[in-house]
Amino acid sequence: MQSTMRAVREHVSTLPGVRHYLDASYRRRFFAHTSLTHNMYRGVYPSFAEALSSVPASRASGYDNPSSAELYRERTRRVYINDYPVMLWLSKLFEDGSTSVFDLGGHIGIAYYAYQRFLRYPPGLRWLVHDVPAVTAAGAAWAETNDEHRRLGFTDRHEDASGTDILFAAGSLQYLDYTLAEFLGKLPRPPKHLLLNSVPIHVSASYFTVQNMGTACCPYRITAEREFIHGLKALGYTLKDRWENQQRSCMIPFYPDHSLDRYFGFCFSRDG
């Protein structure tokens, strides 16, 4: 009976007049929220620019603002279940001689702080975070009193990833207006290892939605599995491991075929 009623509701919601009303109602509610305990998603768009253009000028977009820069302080003091696969791989890569990490979209160095309680960082470790100006400024200020070993740094230069041992990206690739393959393809010496976590992957389609995270509304990239993996393989990377993160999801109202019930993590390495 419940499945029948659900099917009826889904069918009714697709009727043109009803769908227009529901979408307009959700749009008003979506952009009205400025303080959320969970993320909301809206729409499906073919490009970053089109997703961005759907955000009203009155709403901040992206992380380059003071409110977004102040997020996640509690995450510097704890790890979550989806952190353990990347912690395992970081430990292995450090044991194998890696001493430099380029943290793409690492905010104020969240992973650096959280993981140091459980991992033995190698002597001479240099952990470099690349993020937007408001976030890197906040991160540098936070490091003054929280990074006692002075291993953490910040940069606004993409090219500083060249020659590093590990490119690390946890939950950040979806916010970029370029793909990871495009980023790596411009580097003279791409990192030897890629350690990627909380990546939204679709079985067959690539597209954007818009995420409301409370402080801002952001274009949000979702990538087809084949496109993502083959784009990195074309640059000489070999897939070493992948895992599922069933604690993350991306539910887009009115777009069940574009919604995700899990995210993924990956470890890639390349020779030379």
KEFIPA-542574 format. One record per residue: residue in three letters; x, y, z of N, C-alpha, C in turn. Coordinates in steps of 0.1 Angstrom, whole numbers, padded with zeros to 4 digits, always signed. Last residue first. Layout:
AlaXYZXYZXYZ;...
***
This chain:
Gly+0570+0074-0124+0578+0085-0129+0575+0098-0123;Asp+0537+0062-0122+0551+0059-0123+0558+0072-0128;Arg+0510+0070-0099+0516+0070-0113+0531+0067-0112;Ser+0479+0061-0083+0494+0063-0083+0499+0063-0097;Phe+0450+0067-0064+0456+0065-0076+0471+0068-0074;Cys+0422+0059-0044+0437+0061-0044+0442+0058-0058;Phe+0390+0073-0036+0399+0066-0045+0414+0069-0041;Gly+0355+0071-0026+0369+0075-0024+0378+0067-0033;Phe+0322+0083-0031+0332+0074-0033+0346+0080-0029;Tyr+0287+0083-0018+0299+0090-0024+0310+0079-0025;Arg+0252+0075-0022+0266+0073-0016+0276+0081-0024;Asp+0230+0081-0036+0228+0075-0022+0241+0072-0015;Leu+0221+0109-0055+0232+0099-0052+0229+0094-0038;Ser+0201+0119-0083+0204+0119-0069+0214+0107-0066;His+0192+0117-0109+0204+0124-0107+0208+0125-0092;Asp+0168+0104-0107+0178+0097-0115+0192+0105-0114;Pro+0152+0122-0093+0157+0109-0086+0168+0103-0094;Tyr+0145+0151-0091+0155+0145-0100+0160+0132-0094;Phe+0129+0162-0072+0123+0161-0086+0133+0155-0096;Pro+0156+0171-0051+0142+0169-0053+0138+0171-0068;Ile+0184+0153-0048+0180+0165-0055+0165+0163-0058;Met+0206+0142-0024+0192+0141-0029+0187+0154-0035;Cys+0234+0128-0019+0230+0140-0026+0216+0138-0032;Ser+0252+0116+0010+0242+0114-0001+0239+0128-0007;Arg+0273+0097+0031+0271+0109+0023+0260+0106+0013;Gln+0277+0073+0042+0272+0083+0051+0269+0096+0044;Gln+0289+0056+0025+0275+0055+0025+0269+0065+0035;Asn+0314+0056+0005+0310+0064+0017+0295+0065+0017;Glu+0335+0030-0008+0322+0037-0007+0320+0045+0006;Trp+0366+0030-0025+0357+0026-0014+0345+0035-0015;Arg+0395+0018-0042+0383+0026-0042+0374+0021-0031;Asp+0429+0017-0053+0419+0013-0044+0407+0023-0046;Lys+0445+0023-0075+0450+0013-0065+0439+0008-0056;Leu+0446+0031-0108+0437+0030-0097+0442+0019-0088;Thr+0472+0050-0122+0466+0037-0120+0458+0036-0107;Tyr+0478+0077-0144+0475+0072-0131+0469+0058-0131;Gly+0482+0089-0168+0492+0079-0164+0490+0074-0150;Leu+0462+0103-0178+0474+0111-0174+0485+0102-0168;Ala+0443+0085-0183+0449+0091-0194+0461+0099-0191;Lys+0434+0081-0157+0442+0071-0163+0449+0076-0175;Leu+0418+0104-0154+0430+0103-0146+0439+0092-0152;Gly+0397+0098-0172+0404+0111-0173+0417+0111-0165;His+0387+0074-0162+0395+0074-0174+0402+0087-0177;Ile+0374+0083-0139+0385+0074-0138+0393+0074-0150;Phe+0354+0102-0149+0363+0105-0138+0376+0096-0138;Glu+0341+0088-0169+0348+0101-0173+0358+0104-0162;Arg+0329+0067-0155+0339+0064-0165+0347+0077-0169;Glu+0312+0082-0136+0323+0073-0132+0334+0071-0143;Ala+0305+0116-0140+0302+0102-0145+0315+0094-0141;Thr+0302+0138-0113+0309+0133-0125+0306+0119-0128;Ile+0290+0169-0102+0288+0154-0101+0293+0148-0114;Arg+0296+0200-0085+0299+0191-0097+0296+0176-0093;Tyr+0277+0227-0078+0282+0214-0072+0283+0204-0083;Pro+0276+0261-0069+0275+0251-0079+0283+0239-0074;Cys+0263+0271-0037+0274+0267-0045+0271+0258-0057;Cys+0254+0295-0013+0249+0285-0023+0260+0283-0034;Ala+0263+0298+0022+0264+0302+0008+0257+0291-0001;Thr+0257+0290+0047+0264+0303+0046+0265+0308+0031;Gly+0240+0267+0038+0237+0276+0049+0243+0290+0047;Met+0245+0253+0016+0252+0249+0028+0250+0258+0040;Asn+0229+0243-0011+0228+0254-0001+0234+0248+0012;Gln+0242+0235-0043+0241+0232-0029+0239+0244-0021;Val+0230+0227-0075+0233+0238-0066+0232+0233-0052;Thr+0246+0205-0099+0234+0209-0091+0239+0222-0083;Phe+0259+0194-0130+0260+0202-0118+0246+0203-0112;Tyr+0271+0163-0145+0262+0175-0144+0265+0183-0132;Ser+0274+0132-0162+0281+0143-0155+0272+0156-0156;Ala+0263+0098-0158+0261+0112-0163+0270+0122-0155;Ser+0266+0072-0148+0267+0074-0162+0267+0088-0166;Val+0267+0070-0120+0271+0058-0128+0273+0061-0142;His+0284+0097-0104+0272+0091-0109+0276+0079-0119;Ile+0300+0107-0074+0301+0100-0087+0288+0094-0091;Pro+0314+0129-0053+0301+0125-0058+0303+0119-0072;Val+0339+0119-0030+0337+0123-0043+0323+0119-0048;Ser+0352+0114-0005+0339+0120-0006+0337+0127-0019;Asn+0387+0117-0014+0376+0112-0006+0364+0120-0008;Leu+0418+0107-0027+0406+0114-0029+0394+0108-0021;Leu+0450+0110-0035+0442+0104-0024+0429+0113-0023;Leu+0474+0103-0058+0461+0110-0056+0453+0103-0045;His+0509+0105-0062+0498+0098-0057+0486+0108-0056;Lys+0527+0122-0074+0529+0108-0077+0516+0100-0072;Pro+0516+0152-0091+0519+0144-0079+0519+0129-0082;Pro+0532+0162-0122+0520+0159-0115+0524+0151-0102;Arg+0551+0186-0133+0553+0173-0126+0541+0170-0117;Pro+0537+0207-0146+0549+0201-0152+0552+0188-0146;Leu+0502+0207-0148+0513+0207-0140+0525+0201-0147;Lys+0479+0205-0163+0486+0217-0164+0499+0218-0156;Gly+0466+0182-0155+0472+0182-0169+0480+0195-0171;Leu+0455+0187-0131+0467+0179-0131+0474+0180-0145;Phe+0432+0201-0139+0442+0207-0129+0455+0200-0131;Glu+0419+0183-0155+0423+0195-0161+0434+0202-0152;Ala+0413+0163-0136+0422+0159-0147+0427+0172-0154;Leu+0395+0177-0119+0409+0173-0114+0418+0169-0125;Thr+0380+0204-0137+0381+0190-0132+0394+0187-0127;Tyr+0368+0236-0125+0376+0228-0134+0376+0213-0128;Asp+0355+0248-0105+0350+0250-0118+0359+0244-0129;Leu+0348+0228-0075+0357+0234-0085+0351+0237-0098;Tyr+0333+0213-0058+0331+0228-0058+0340+0235-0068;Gln+0340+0186-0059+0327+0190-0064+0325+0205-0065;Leu+0364+0184-0045+0365+0184-0060+0351+0189-0066;Ser+0362+0182-0018+0364+0195-0024+0363+0195-0039;Gly+0363+0159-0002+0350+0166-0003+0352+0180-0009;Ala+0396+0160-0001+0385+0153+0006+0372+0162+0006;Ala+0425+0154-0016+0413+0162-0018+0401+0154-0011;Phe+0460+0155-0021+0449+0151-0012+0437+0160-0015;Leu+0487+0144-0038+0476+0154-0039+0464+0148-0031;Ile+0519+0137-0027+0505+0133-0026+0496+0145-0029;Asp+0544+0148-0034+0542+0134-0034+0527+0130-0034;Thr+0548+0175-0058+0545+0170-0045+0543+0155-0046;Gly+0552+0184-0084+0563+0178-0077+0560+0173-0064;Ser+0529+0210-0082+0538+0203-0091+0550+0197-0082;Ala+0514+0226-0066+0511+0211-0065+0522+0203-0073;Asp+0519+0251-0073+0526+0246-0061+0524+0231-0059;Glu+0501+0259-0092+0514+0253-0097+0522+0247-0085;His+0481+0273-0080+0479+0259-0084+0492+0252-0087;Arg+0485+0294-0052+0491+0290-0065+0488+0275-0069;Asp+0479+0302-0028+0469+0305-0037+0474+0301-0052;Thr+0486+0283+0002+0490+0288-0010+0478+0292-0019;Phe+0499+0275+0034+0488+0278+0026+0493+0285+0013;Gly+0511+0248+0057+0512+0261+0049+0500+0263+0040;Leu+0523+0231+0085+0511+0234+0076+0514+0248+0070;Arg+0541+0226+0104+0542+0218+0092+0532+0222+0082;Arg+0545+0235+0131+0547+0244+0119+0550+0236+0106;His+0538+0224+0154+0550+0218+0147+0553+0226+0135;Glu+0515+0237+0163+0527+0238+0171+0539+0233+0164;Asp+0490+0251+0151+0500+0243+0145+0513+0244+0152;Asn+0476+0270+0166+0471+0256+0166+0481+0246+0160;Thr+0482+0297+0163+0481+0292+0177+0477+0277+0177;Glu+0485+0299+0135+0494+0306+0144+0494+0301+0158;Ala+0464+0287+0123+0477+0279+0124+0486+0286+0134;Trp+0445+0307+0121+0443+0296+0130+0456+0288+0133;Ala+0457+0322+0101+0455+0328+0114+0453+0317+0125;Ala+0456+0305+0080+0469+0309+0084+0468+0315+0098;Gly+0428+0302+0077+0436+0290+0081+0450+0295+0086;Ala+0420+0327+0069+0415+0322+0082+0424+0310+0087;Ala+0433+0328+0045+0436+0338+0055+0432+0333+0068;Thr+0420+0306+0032+0434+0305+0035+0439+0316+0045;Val+0394+0317+0030+0397+0305+0038+0411+0304+0041;Ala+0396+0339+0013+0391+0341+0027+0394+0329+0036;Pro+0408+0327-0011+0415+0337-0002+0410+0338+0012;Val+0404+0291-0014+0401+0305-0017+0407+0314-0007;Asp+0433+0269-0012+0419+0272-0011+0416+0286-0015;His+0456+0245-0005+0452+0254-0015+0437+0256-0014;Val+0480+0236+0019+0466+0237+0016+0464+0248+0005;Leu+0506+0214+0025+0503+0227+0019+0488+0227+0014;Trp+0527+0201+0046+0513+0199+0042+0509+0213+0038;Arg+0556+0184+0049+0551+0198+0045+0537+0195+0039;Leu+0577+0167+0071+0564+0168+0064+0561+0182+0061;Gly+0600+0162+0086+0601+0171+0074+0588+0172+0066;Pro+0591+0129+0095+0600+0141+0097+0601+0149+0085;Pro+0557+0120+0090+0571+0118+0088+0579+0131+0091;Tyr+0532+0114+0115+0537+0122+0104+0552+0121+0102;Arg+0514+0088+0124+0528+0093+0126+0532+0101+0114;Leu+0479+0094+0132+0490+0090+0123+0504+0095+0127;Phe+0462+0104+0151+0462+0090+0149+0473+0085+0139;Arg+0464+0131+0153+0462+0124+0165+0463+0109+0163;Gln+0465+0140+0127+0477+0139+0134+0476+0132+0148;Tyr+0439+0143+0116+0446+0130+0114+0459+0129+0123;Ala+0431+0169+0122+0424+0158+0127+0432+0145+0127;Tyr+0450+0186+0109+0448+0187+0123+0442+0174+0129;Tyr+0446+0178+0082+0460+0178+0088+0459+0178+0103;Ala+0419+0182+0077+0425+0168+0078+0438+0168+0084;Ile+0418+0211+0078+0410+0202+0086+0416+0188+0088;Gly+0429+0234+0069+0438+0223+0072+0431+0213+0081;Ile+0409+0251+0063+0419+0256+0072+0429+0245+0076;His+0404+0237+0031+0399+0247+0041+0410+0251+0050;Gly+0414+0222+0010+0415+0217+0024+0411+0226+0035;Gly+0417+0223-0017+0404+0226-0011+0403+0221+0003;Leu+0441+0200-0018+0433+0208-0027+0419+0210-0021;Asp+0470+0198-0004+0457+0196+0000+0448+0205-0007;Phe+0498+0181-0010+0491+0193-0015+0476+0190-0013;Val+0524+0169+0010+0510+0168+0007+0505+0181+0002;Ser+0554+0151+0013+0548+0164+0010+0533+0161+0005;Thr+0566+0127+0018+0568+0137+0028+0561+0151+0025;Ser+0567+0092+0013+0561+0105+0010+0563+0115+0021;Gly+0577+0067+0021+0587+0078+0018+0581+0091+0014;Asp+0561+0047+0029+0569+0044+0017+0577+0056+0013;Glu+0549+0058+0051+0558+0047+0053+0567+0045+0041;Phe+0531+0075+0037+0542+0081+0045+0553+0070+0048;Leu+0515+0056+0025+0523+0064+0017+0534+0071+0024;Lys+0503+0044+0048+0511+0036+0039+0520+0045+0030;Ser+0489+0067+0058+0499+0060+0067+0509+0051+0058;Leu+0472+0072+0037+0482+0082+0041+0493+0075+0049;Trp+0456+0049+0039+0465+0051+0027+0475+0062+0030;Leu+0443+0053+0064+0451+0040+0061+0461+0043+0049;Met+0430+0077+0059+0441+0076+0069+0450+0064+0067;Val+0412+0069+0040+0423+0078+0036+0434+0078+0047;Pro+0396+0051+0056+0403+0046+0044+0414+0056+0039;Tyr+0386+0069+0077+0396+0058+0079+0403+0052+0067;Asp+0367+0088+0072+0381+0092+0072+0391+0080+0072;Asn+0342+0077+0075+0347+0078+0061+0361+0083+0060;Ile+0339+0081+0102+0341+0067+0097+0346+0067+0083;Tyr+0358+0109+0112+0346+0102+0110+0349+0089+0103;Val+0377+0127+0138+0376+0120+0125+0362+0112+0124;Arg+0383+0159+0153+0377+0145+0153+0378+0140+0139;Arg+0392+0185+0153+0394+0177+0165+0388+0163+0165;Thr+0384+0198+0130+0399+0197+0133+0402+0188+0145;Arg+0357+0199+0132+0363+0188+0124+0378+0187+0125;Glu+0351+0223+0144+0350+0211+0152+0356+0199+0145;Arg+0354+0242+0123+0364+0241+0134+0363+0228+0142;Tyr+0336+0245+0102+0343+0232+0103+0354+0232+0114;Leu+0336+0279+0090+0330+0266+0092+0341+0256+0096;Glu+0347+0304+0084+0346+0300+0098+0340+0287+0101;Ala+0344+0307+0057+0357+0305+0062+0358+0301+0077;Ser+0317+0314+0055+0321+0301+0051+0335+0297+0056;Ser+0319+0341+0065+0311+0331+0071+0315+0317+0068;Pro+0337+0354+0047+0340+0352+0061+0332+0341+0068;Asn+0342+0338+0015+0335+0348+0023+0337+0345+0038;Asp+0344+0317-0006+0353+0329-0004+0345+0341+0003;Tyr+0329+0295-0011+0335+0296+0002+0343+0309+0004;Gly+0298+0301-0029+0311+0296-0027+0316+0299-0013;Ser+0280+0330-0029+0282+0318-0036+0297+0314-0034;Ala+0253+0347-0011+0268+0344-0013+0269+0331-0021;Arg+0224+0361-0026+0230+0350-0018+0245+0349-0021;Ser+0216+0381-0043+0215+0384-0029+0221+0373-0020;Ala+0215+0370-0068+0227+0379-0065+0227+0382-0050;Pro+0205+0335-0068+0202+0350-0067+0215+0358-0063;Val+0217+0311-0090+0218+0316-0076+0215+0331-0076;Ser+0219+0305-0116+0206+0302-0110+0206+0307-0095;Ser+0245+0308-0123+0236+0319-0127+0222+0317-0121;Leu+0257+0284-0114+0260+0297-0107+0249+0307-0111;Ala+0247+0267-0134+0244+0265-0120+0246+0277-0112;Glu+0260+0278-0156+0246+0278-0156+0241+0275-0142;Ala+0287+0274-0149+0282+0287-0151+0267+0288-0150;Phe+0290+0246-0149+0292+0254-0136+0285+0267-0138;Ser+0264+0229-0168+0277+0236-0166+0277+0243-0153;Pro+0239+0218-0169+0250+0212-0177+0263+0218-0175;Tyr+0220+0211-0139+0225+0220-0149+0237+0214-0157;Val+0193+0206-0118+0204+0199-0126+0207+0208-0138;Gly+0181+0215-0085+0182+0216-0099+0194+0207-0105;Arg+0195+0216-0053+0184+0221-0062+0189+0221-0076;Tyr+0199+0206-0019+0203+0206-0033+0192+0210-0042;Met+0212+0212+0014+0201+0210+0005+0206+0212-0009;Asn+0227+0198+0043+0228+0204+0030+0215+0202+0022;His+0218+0206+0077+0221+0196+0067+0221+0204+0053;Thr+0212+0226+0093+0218+0215+0100+0222+0204+0090;Leu+0215+0260+0082+0211+0247+0080+0218+0237+0089;Ser+0206+0291+0076+0212+0284+0087+0207+0270+0087;Thr+0193+0302+0055+0207+0307+0057+0213+0300+0069;His+0168+0296+0032+0175+0290+0043+0189+0296+0044;Ala+0158+0306+0008+0155+0313+0021+0163+0309+0032;Phe+0163+0289-0012+0171+0301-0011+0169+0309+0001;Phe+0144+0269-0006+0158+0266-0008+0166+0278-0006;Arg+0119+0281-0007+0124+0276+0005+0139+0273+0005;Arg+0118+0288-0034+0117+0299-0024+0122+0294-0011;Arg+0120+0263-0046+0130+0273-0049+0130+0284-0038;Tyr+0097+0250-0038+0110+0245-0032+0120+0256-0035;Ser+0078+0265-0052+0077+0265-0038+0091+0260-0032;Ala+0086+0259-0078+0086+0273-0074+0086+0273-0059;Asp+0081+0231-0078+0095+0236-0080+0096+0250-0076;Leu+0054+0230-0074+0063+0224-0064+0077+0229-0066;Tyr+0044+0243-0098+0041+0248-0085+0051+0243-0074;His+0055+0226-0118+0058+0240-0117+0056+0246-0104;Arg+0042+0202-0111+0056+0202-0111+0061+0217-0110;Val+0015+0208-0116+0019+0205-0103+0034+0206-0101;Gly+0016+0213-0144+0011+0223-0135+0016+0221-0121;Pro+0027+0187-0154+0033+0200-0157+0029+0211-0147;Leu+0033+0159-0132+0023+0167-0140+0027+0181-0142;Thr+0050+0149-0113+0055+0151-0127+0045+0158-0136;Ser+0035+0144-0091+0045+0155-0090+0051+0158-0104;Val+0020+0122-0097+0014+0135-0096+0024+0146-0097;His+0041+0102-0095+0034+0105-0108+0028+0119-0108;Glu+0047+0103-0068+0057+0106-0077+0051+0109-0091;Arg+0022+0096-0057+0027+0109-0054+0038+0113-0064;Val+0020+0069-0067+0010+0079-0071+0015+0093-0068;Ala+0042+0058-0054+0042+0058-0068+0032+0069-0073;Arg+0033+0060-0027+0045+0067-0031+0046+0068-0047;Met+0011+0043-0028+0009+0057-0026+0021+0065-0030;Thr+0025+0018-0033+0015+0023-0043+0012+0038-0041;Ser+0040+0016-0010+0047+0017-0023+0037+0022-0034;Gln+0019+0013+0009+0028+0024+0009+0035+0027-0004;Met+0008-0012+0000+0000+0000+0000+0009+0013+0000;
***
